[in-house]
């Protein structure tokens, strides 16, 4: 951990969102809202809005590697958040450079599909993600569909299914896995489950919060993983997750104050900072 008097430097490695709700833009907003200095490496330029993805232009692996080198050669990096990687070449480049620089904390959000249902990860790259990155990260944060795709299994339907899938992630080399329950069918609550190989206890930890029903949920996974990464330099993993979930709940609850787009709108990343009434700004 870095001293609490030191502002953490956070690096996000992900794709873009021109409407600002997900990807690099959401990560940088989250870092700033939680008191960290944000930096970014772009893996793909994504033409998307709140209604869907129109086009994806990936960077070359060499370009991604050069961006990572440029940051680490000059700046102390206290934690890394990884989002959309798109293809096997980019995964290999990111894994190689992070193995070289060995940052203290790496949070991997295995972005595979946009809220609209558009694919953001080449299915042929799933194996590379599992073998090259998964064993190297501090925490991986799949949602239920992503976990099923990574494990080649059916989507978890019960607590027993979730426990079994967390065990499978540990067998793949994941040091800690946060299996997010936002896609579950419980109308009242949303529960995320943490398995941490560093803990002596075998039983996973449940993080349960009231389900917030809103159409403004674009970038929820990006925001949660970025918040955890931003908090890890100053907190242990369990506290970082708890605080990140509190921040996420606030951003979801306040999202109705924004008027952005006609589909799945963004969260209000600065809900605790901006005045609530426009005239007060």
Rosetta blueprint (number, residue, H / E / L):
1 X L
2 X L
3 X L
4 X L
5 X L
6 X L
7 X L
8 X L
9 X E
10 X E
11 X E
12 X E
13 X E
14 X E
15 X E
16 X L
17 X L
18 X L
19 X L
20 X L
21 X L
22 X L
23 X H
24 X H
25 X H
26 X H
27 X H
28 X H
29 X H
30 X H
31 X H
32 X H
33 X H
34 X L
35 X L
36 X L
37 X E
38 X E
39 X E
40 X E
41 X E
42 X E
43 X E
44 X E
45 X E
46 X E
47 X E
48 X E
49 X E
50 X L
51 X L
52 X E
53 X E
54 X E
55 X E
56 X E
57 X E
58 X E
59 X L
60 X L
61 X H
62 X H
63 X H
64 X H
65 X H
66 X H
67 X H
68 X H
69 X H
70 X H
71 X H
72 X H
73 X L
74 X L
75 X L
76 X L
77 X L
78 X L
79 X E
80 X E
81 X E
82 X E
83 X L
84 X L
85 X L
86 X L
87 X L
88 X H
89 X H
90 X H
91 X H
92 X H
93 X H
94 X H
95 X H
96 X H
97 X H
98 X H
99 X H
100 X H
101 X H
102 X L
103 X L
104 X L
105 X L
106 X E
107 X E
108 X E
109 X L
110 X L
111 X L
112 X L
113 X E
114 X L
115 X L
116 X L
117 X L
118 X L
119 X E
120 X L
121 X L
122 X L
123 X H
124 X H
125 X H
126 X H
127 X H
128 X H
129 X H
130 X H
131 X H
132 X H
133 X H
134 X H
135 X H
136 X H
137 X L
138 X L
139 X E
140 X E
141 X L
142 X L
143 X E
144 X H
145 X H
146 X H
147 X H
148 X H
149 X H
150 X H
151 X H
152 X L
153 X L
154 X L
155 X L
156 X L
157 X L
158 X L
159 X H
160 X H
161 X H
162 X H
163 X H
164 X H
165 X H
166 X H
167 X H
168 X H
169 X H
170 X H
171 X H
172 X L
173 X L
174 X L
175 X L
176 X E
177 X E
178 X E
179 X E
180 X E
181 X L
182 X L
183 X L
184 X L
185 X L
186 X L
187 X L
188 X L
189 X E
190 X E
191 X E
192 X E
193 X E
194 X E
195 X E
196 X E
197 X L
198 X L
199 X L
200 X L
201 X L
202 X L
203 X L
204 X L
205 X E
206 X E
207 X E
208 X E
209 X E
210 X E
211 X L
212 X L
213 X L
214 X L
215 X L
216 X L
217 X L
218 X E
219 X L
220 X H
221 X H
222 X H
223 X H
224 X H
225 X H
226 X H
227 X H
228 X H
229 X H
230 X H
231 X H
232 X H
233 X L
234 X L
235 X L
236 X L
237 X H
238 X H
239 X H
240 X H
241 X H
242 X H
243 X H
244 X H
245 X H
246 X H
247 X H
248 X H
249 X H
250 X H
251 X H
252 X H
253 X H
254 X L
255 X H
256 X H
257 X H
258 X L
259 X L
260 X L
261 X L
262 X L
263 X L
264 X L
265 X L
266 X E
267 X L
268 X L
269 X L
270 X L
271 X L
272 X L
273 X L
274 X L
275 X L
276 X L
277 X L
278 X H
279 X H
280 X H
281 X L
